[in-house]
Amino acid sequence: MKKMISAVCVVAMLFVSGALFSDSNQALSHLQGYVNTLMNKALFGNMKVVRSPKVVRINTRANKRIRLTLTQGKRYLIMAAGDNNVQDVDLYLYDSRNVLVARDILTPNGNGAAGTDAGIVIMPFTTGNFSLKIVVWQGSGSVAYLMGTY
C-alpha cells in the first residue's frame, strides 16, 4: 500500500513538473518571438542581451520584483512575455527611492495575443539599483523576461 501511494505521489510530481516545464518553454518561446520582432526594427537591430532570459511563475493579480543595476546613459530594453495561460503582463520599473520611472501597461502586441508581452525602454540619468515589478493581471503561469542594451 505504501509503495502504491509513493508511486502515485511520484507520478503526480512528474505531471506537475512537466506542466511547469511546458509553461516555461511557452513563455520563453513567446519572448523569443517578441525579441525577433523587435530585432527586425532598425532601432533595436543591434541589441545585446545583458541579462539572460529568466522565467518566473506568477498567479493572477500577483507580482514578482527583480533587482536590476542600470548604468547612466545606457539605453535599456526590458521585455517580458507570458505563456498561453497569461493574458495580461505589465512591467513597472522603480528607482532606488521606489519612485516609478517607467512602465508598460499597454501591450505592444509584439507576439500577437493582446497582453501577453510587455516592454520598457529607459536611459537612466544616474547609475544605480532599480526594481522591476512584473504583474500578471489576468491568467496565471510562467513569464519570461530579459534585459538588453542597444
FENWOWO-V611249 format. One record per run of one state. SS is the DSSP state (alpha for helix, beta for strand, coil for the rest). FROM is the first residue (numbers start at 0). LEN is the number of residues. If there is no record, write none. Layout:
ss:SS from:FROM len:LEN
ss:SS from:FROM len:LEN
//
This chain:
ss:coil from:0 len:1
ss:alpha from:1 len:38
ss:coil from:39 len:2
ss:alpha from:41 len:3
ss:coil from:44 len:3
ss:beta from:47 len:11
ss:coil from:58 len:3
ss:beta from:61 len:9
ss:coil from:70 len:4
ss:beta from:74 len:8
ss:coil from:82 len:3
ss:beta from:85 len:9
ss:coil from:94 len:5
ss:beta from:99 len:5
ss:coil from:104 len:12
ss:beta from:116 len:7
ss:coil from:123 len:4
ss:beta from:127 len:12
ss:coil from:139 len:1
ss:beta from:140 len:9
ss:coil from:149 len:1
//
